[in-house]
Amino acid sequence: MQRTHFGELACSIARTADVAGEPWTPLILRDIWVGITRFDDLQAELGISRKVLAERLTHLVDRGVLTRRPYDNRPRHEYVLTEMGTELVDVLMTMVAWGDKWLAGAAGPPVLLRHHACGEISHVELRCSHCGEPMHADDVDQLAGPGAA
């Protein structure tokens, strides 16, 4: 089945989905973020087929989200988040906050986030980069930007 490519659309959501919209991608990035960086470890942790994992990792390397780094004399590599990849994990942390609020159920969140700067357990919130106030969908208007079609 051929995958639809959204990368050429004049839409930031479509372009992001072109990089990270495949269902395995957020889980792969999550695991690399927490330190599972080697192919065999990723495959075992996720239970994903080797073929699909290889395709996803190649895609993420090609798109600049991950870098491949050798870890021994054999042709073995581990995968490391690039700056772009680390910022994409910020998006995943926003998904965590949403999932914890709406889907965690009585058991509560499966993972807690401790903020390095203050040492407290916290969650991610969207804030305006100009005034620092919380930002939600009802608080903004969308205007045409310089890259609009």
Backbone bond lengths (Angstrom), bond angles and torsions (degrees), N, CA, C in turn:
res aa  C-N    CA-C-N  psi(-1)  N-CA   C-N-CA  omega(-1)  CA-C   N-CA-C  phi
1 M - - - 1.453 - - 1.528 108.95 -
2 Q 1.315 116.88 128.58 1.447 121.17 -178.90 1.514 110.40 -81.63
3 R 1.312 116.32 134.77 1.450 123.18 -178.96 1.519 109.05 -84.22
4 T 1.325 116.43 138.74 1.454 121.09 175.35 1.524 108.58 -75.11
5 H 1.321 117.80 136.07 1.458 122.35 179.51 1.524 109.42 -103.48
6 F 1.327 115.62 125.42 1.454 121.59 -176.91 1.527 112.91 -106.62
7 G 1.321 117.33 -1.07 1.451 121.72 -172.14 1.512 115.64 -62.69
8 E 1.308 118.54 -21.80 1.460 120.68 -178.10 1.525 112.77 -93.53
9 L 1.327 118.02 -5.61 1.458 120.48 179.42 1.523 110.75 -71.77
10 A 1.307 117.06 147.37 1.468 121.95 177.47 1.527 108.68 -83.19
11 C 1.336 115.49 63.84 1.464 121.63 -178.49 1.527 107.79 -152.25
12 S 1.316 117.12 121.92 1.467 120.63 -177.56 1.517 111.99 -64.58
13 I 1.324 117.90 -33.77 1.466 120.72 178.18 1.528 109.63 -67.47
14 A 1.326 117.44 -44.20 1.463 120.55 178.92 1.525 111.15 -63.11
15 R 1.319 117.02 -41.62 1.472 120.34 -179.97 1.526 111.00 -64.92
16 T 1.330 116.52 -39.77 1.467 120.47 177.76 1.521 110.13 -66.78
17 A 1.331 116.80 -41.49 1.468 120.51 177.86 1.520 111.15 -62.29
18 D 1.325 117.40 -31.76 1.462 120.67 178.06 1.531 111.14 -64.39
19 V 1.312 116.70 -31.07 1.471 121.19 178.65 1.522 111.04 -87.44
20 A 1.342 116.90 -45.01 1.470 120.42 -167.20 1.524 114.49 -122.81
21 G 1.316 118.47 9.21 1.452 120.68 -172.36 1.515 116.23 -83.12
22 E 1.312 118.13 -10.16 1.458 120.92 177.84 1.530 107.72 -72.46
23 P 1.332 119.87 137.02 1.476 121.39 -171.06 1.529 116.48 -56.97
24 W 1.327 119.34 -30.38 1.458 119.42 -179.57 1.521 112.68 -76.56
25 T 1.317 117.68 -24.65 1.460 121.19 -171.63 1.526 113.58 -58.63
26 P 1.334 120.74 -49.75 1.471 118.39 179.12 1.524 113.18 -60.35
27 L 1.320 116.98 -33.92 1.466 120.05 179.66 1.529 111.36 -71.29
28 I 1.322 116.96 -38.29 1.458 121.37 175.72 1.533 109.55 -63.23
29 L 1.326 116.43 -46.74 1.467 120.28 179.72 1.519 111.12 -63.30
30 R 1.321 117.37 -40.65 1.470 121.37 177.03 1.518 110.10 -56.49
31 D 1.331 116.72 -48.53 1.454 120.19 -176.62 1.522 111.77 -66.41
32 I 1.312 117.98 -39.60 1.463 120.49 177.60 1.528 109.68 -65.81
33 W 1.311 117.63 -39.42 1.466 122.85 178.04 1.530 111.45 -58.43
34 V 1.331 117.05 -40.25 1.470 119.65 -178.36 1.529 112.49 -86.56
35 G 1.346 117.92 0.62 1.447 120.01 172.25 1.514 116.89 110.20
36 I 1.323 118.20 6.02 1.461 120.86 175.13 1.520 105.91 -91.43
37 T 1.325 116.87 97.96 1.461 120.60 -167.03 1.517 115.15 -114.72
38 R 1.335 117.55 -9.00 1.458 120.15 -176.88 1.524 110.57 -100.99
39 F 1.336 114.96 145.20 1.461 122.07 -174.06 1.526 112.10 -50.73
40 D 1.332 117.49 -54.82 1.470 120.77 -176.25 1.525 111.57 -61.18
41 D 1.327 117.17 -37.87 1.465 120.81 178.80 1.529 110.87 -68.25
42 L 1.323 116.61 -41.60 1.467 120.40 177.01 1.524 110.51 -61.95
43 Q 1.329 115.90 -45.34 1.464 120.80 -178.54 1.529 110.45 -61.60
44 A 1.318 117.34 -43.83 1.467 121.05 -179.56 1.528 111.03 -67.62
45 E 1.324 117.23 -42.22 1.475 121.41 -178.10 1.528 111.47 -64.93
46 L 1.327 116.30 -42.08 1.463 120.68 -174.59 1.527 113.65 -88.59
47 G 1.326 117.23 -24.63 1.456 119.63 -174.48 1.523 112.17 69.58
48 I 1.300 116.86 24.89 1.463 124.77 -178.75 1.532 108.01 -87.99
49 S 1.318 117.38 151.84 1.464 119.29 176.92 1.523 109.45 -67.36
50 R 1.314 115.96 149.54 1.465 121.10 -179.46 1.536 110.64 -61.06
51 K 1.329 115.99 -38.30 1.467 120.56 -179.23 1.528 111.03 -63.56
52 V 1.331 116.75 -47.59 1.469 120.46 -179.14 1.526 110.06 -65.25
53 L 1.334 117.19 -43.13 1.461 119.84 179.68 1.527 110.31 -61.66
54 A 1.314 117.65 -44.83 1.471 120.80 179.09 1.526 110.53 -60.07
55 E 1.321 117.41 -42.86 1.471 121.14 178.60 1.521 111.39 -62.99
56 R 1.335 117.22 -45.00 1.462 120.97 -178.26 1.524 110.78 -65.98
57 L 1.343 117.19 -43.14 1.459 120.04 179.96 1.530 110.92 -64.36
58 T 1.321 117.29 -42.24 1.463 120.73 177.69 1.521 110.37 -60.98
59 H 1.328 116.73 -44.73 1.466 121.42 178.12 1.527 110.93 -58.17
60 L 1.334 116.88 -45.98 1.465 120.77 -177.37 1.524 111.98 -69.29
61 V 1.322 117.41 -33.62 1.468 120.78 174.41 1.530 109.54 -68.44
62 D 1.328 116.68 -46.90 1.466 121.00 -179.47 1.523 112.09 -60.28
63 R 1.340 117.00 -33.59 1.471 121.30 -178.75 1.523 112.81 -86.66
64 G 1.326 118.34 -3.03 1.462 121.08 175.89 1.516 115.18 87.22
65 V 1.339 117.21 10.68 1.462 121.52 -179.35 1.526 110.66 -82.88
66 L 1.329 116.14 -34.21 1.457 122.80 178.82 1.519 109.23 -125.37
67 T 1.313 115.19 158.43 1.452 121.33 168.54 1.520 107.46 -122.59
68 R 1.304 115.82 148.50 1.465 122.74 -178.94 1.532 107.28 -101.35
69 R 1.349 116.18 129.74 1.458 120.94 -176.85 1.529 109.64 -130.82
70 P 1.353 118.09 126.45 1.471 119.62 179.16 1.525 110.70 -65.47
71 Y 1.346 116.58 144.73 1.458 118.95 177.90 1.511 114.18 -124.66
72 D 1.312 119.97 0.16 1.466 122.01 169.33 1.519 109.28 -158.53
73 N 1.330 116.67 -175.81 1.463 120.71 -175.16 1.523 113.69 -70.37
74 R 1.334 116.47 -24.69 1.463 119.10 176.25 1.524 108.30 -74.38
75 P 1.297 117.63 165.49 1.476 117.98 177.50 1.536 110.59 -74.67
76 R 1.319 116.78 66.18 1.465 123.20 178.65 1.521 108.63 -114.41
77 H 1.330 115.16 140.74 1.461 119.79 -177.33 1.522 110.57 -130.44
78 E 1.321 114.23 153.31 1.453 119.97 166.60 1.527 106.24 -113.80
79 Y 1.299 115.30 162.20 1.457 121.53 -175.39 1.511 108.95 -114.85
80 V 1.338 115.23 134.17 1.457 122.37 -175.48 1.525 108.27 -127.51
81 L 1.332 115.68 139.85 1.458 120.07 176.07 1.524 110.18 -67.52
82 T 1.318 116.33 135.64 1.458 121.76 170.79 1.526 107.41 -84.15
83 E 1.309 117.80 -179.21 1.471 120.81 174.31 1.532 109.69 -58.87
84 M 1.327 116.10 -42.47 1.470 120.56 177.56 1.528 110.23 -60.75
85 G 1.323 116.79 -43.34 1.457 121.23 179.78 1.512 112.80 -64.57
86 T 1.319 116.62 -40.84 1.463 120.41 177.99 1.520 110.80 -62.50
87 E 1.321 117.08 -40.12 1.468 119.41 177.18 1.526 111.23 -68.64
88 L 1.320 117.98 -30.80 1.463 119.99 175.25 1.533 110.30 -67.98
89 V 1.329 117.88 -33.35 1.462 120.66 174.75 1.529 110.30 -63.30
90 D 1.337 117.96 -30.74 1.470 119.99 174.22 1.530 110.62 -58.04
91 V 1.321 117.16 -38.67 1.463 121.50 176.22 1.532 109.55 -63.62
92 L 1.331 116.44 -41.65 1.467 120.40 178.40 1.524 110.80 -62.61
93 M 1.343 117.94 -36.51 1.462 119.98 178.30 1.529 110.68 -64.65
94 T 1.321 117.32 -32.29 1.458 120.54 174.88 1.528 109.75 -68.10
95 M 1.340 117.26 -37.82 1.466 120.87 175.18 1.525 110.59 -63.66
96 V 1.332 117.24 -38.15 1.464 121.44 177.32 1.526 109.66 -59.64
97 A 1.328 117.74 -47.30 1.469 121.27 -179.47 1.526 110.60 -59.31
98 W 1.330 116.74 -43.11 1.463 120.58 179.25 1.526 110.63 -65.51
99 G 1.323 116.85 -47.35 1.462 121.30 179.93 1.519 112.07 -61.81
100 D 1.343 116.89 -39.51 1.463 120.21 178.45 1.524 110.96 -65.58
101 K 1.315 117.21 -38.32 1.468 120.86 -178.99 1.519 111.39 -71.13
102 W 1.327 117.86 -43.97 1.460 121.16 -168.96 1.531 114.74 -103.93
103 L 1.316 119.05 -20.49 1.462 119.93 -170.69 1.527 115.37 -126.83
104 A 1.321 119.38 -4.52 1.464 121.02 -173.84 1.523 112.99 -68.75
105 G 1.320 117.85 -28.40 1.459 120.79 179.61 1.516 112.21 70.34
106 A 1.320 115.57 -166.30 1.465 121.90 -175.00 1.525 112.52 -64.63
107 A 1.314 117.87 -28.43 1.463 120.88 -178.36 1.525 111.80 -68.67
108 G 1.320 116.98 -23.74 1.464 120.53 -177.70 1.508 112.07 87.68
109 P 1.329 115.64 -179.05 1.464 119.68 -176.85 1.524 112.16 -66.18
110 P 1.326 117.65 142.11 1.468 120.76 179.30 1.531 113.11 -74.78
111 V 1.333 117.36 -20.64 1.457 122.17 -177.84 1.521 108.39 -139.72
112 L 1.320 116.22 142.48 1.466 121.48 173.94 1.522 108.30 -112.44
113 L 1.320 116.49 149.35 1.458 122.04 -179.84 1.529 109.15 -109.63
114 R 1.341 116.85 122.58 1.465 121.07 175.60 1.525 107.53 -101.89
115 H 1.332 115.42 125.01 1.456 122.27 -178.45 1.531 109.56 -78.64
116 H 1.333 117.46 123.79 1.460 121.28 -177.70 1.530 112.20 -59.88
117 A 1.329 117.74 -39.86 1.466 120.66 -173.51 1.525 113.14 -64.19
118 C 1.340 117.87 -38.29 1.466 120.24 -176.35 1.521 113.56 -115.90
119 G 1.334 117.32 -12.21 1.454 121.14 179.25 1.515 115.05 78.61
120 E 1.320 117.07 4.72 1.468 121.40 -176.22 1.530 111.19 -93.91
121 I 1.345 115.27 151.24 1.462 121.56 170.98 1.524 106.29 -73.01
122 S 1.320 116.98 129.37 1.456 120.46 -174.72 1.521 110.32 -147.75
123 H 1.310 116.15 -172.80 1.458 123.15 174.41 1.527 107.71 -142.78
124 V 1.302 115.83 162.48 1.454 121.90 -178.00 1.518 109.36 -81.70
125 E 1.321 115.73 139.51 1.462 122.60 173.29 1.521 108.19 -130.18
126 L 1.324 116.17 144.21 1.459 120.24 175.08 1.525 108.93 -81.73
127 R 1.320 116.10 133.56 1.461 122.25 179.88 1.523 108.76 -132.51
128 C 1.314 115.46 148.84 1.462 121.71 176.49 1.526 109.01 -66.80
129 S 1.316 117.16 130.49 1.464 120.87 179.73 1.524 112.19 -70.63
130 H 1.329 117.76 -15.23 1.471 121.27 -179.14 1.529 111.91 -91.09
131 C 1.351 117.05 -53.32 1.464 120.15 -173.80 1.525 114.03 -107.14
132 G 1.332 117.54 -12.91 1.457 120.29 178.72 1.510 115.24 83.81
133 E 1.312 118.24 -1.12 1.461 121.90 179.51 1.524 110.39 -74.97
134 P 1.354 117.48 153.38 1.470 119.55 175.57 1.527 110.75 -56.73
135 M 1.316 115.47 147.40 1.462 121.63 -178.66 1.515 109.20 -126.93
136 H 1.321 116.33 124.35 1.461 122.69 178.23 1.527 108.82 -130.43
137 A 1.301 116.84 167.67 1.470 121.57 -176.26 1.531 112.34 -55.91
138 D 1.327 117.16 -35.56 1.470 120.22 -179.16 1.523 112.71 -77.21
139 D 1.335 118.28 -7.06 1.455 122.19 -174.46 1.526 113.22 -99.87
140 V 1.303 118.77 1.98 1.454 121.02 -174.44 1.528 111.34 -131.07
141 D 1.321 115.17 155.72 1.454 122.72 169.26 1.523 106.78 -114.42
142 Q 1.318 116.59 144.69 1.456 120.68 175.02 1.505 109.54 -94.99
143 L 1.315 116.18 126.52 1.460 122.94 178.81 1.520 108.31 -117.71
144 A 1.299 117.01 152.59 1.469 120.32 177.53 1.520 109.73 -63.73
145 G 1.329 116.47 132.28 1.453 121.80 178.75 1.516 111.28 -101.42
146 P 1.305 116.98 178.05 1.466 119.91 -177.33 1.531 113.41 -63.97
147 G 1.324 118.02 -22.38 1.463 120.58 179.67 1.518 113.38 -96.51
148 A 1.335 118.33 10.11 1.461 121.71 -178.76 1.527 110.32 -65.15
149 A 1.325 115.10 146.90 1.467 120.18 179.71 1.511 110.57 -72.41
